[in-house]
Amino acid sequence: MSKKLEIDGEVADRITVLNLIDYRKYLKKELVDFKKGGYLHSEDVVGNIKRIEALTLIIGDFKIGDTE
């Protein structure tokens, strides 16, 4: 017998937003570390900047508080 976990849309949206926020924070941390002298490939620097901008736009679509 297969078991399913069901959650409502609000909970699913909140989980998604929290994951996107965590990913954005990670990318920002990589850029801060890079600016302090840490290594980050030049393509990753450009990619991280683009991803941060895109994530900010996407996170704004969810209209949920605490999006930092």
Secondary structure, 3 states (H helix, E strand, C coil): CCCCCCCCHHHHHHHHHHHHHHHHHHHHHHHHHHHCCCCCCHHHHHHHHHHHHHHHHHHHHCCCCCCC
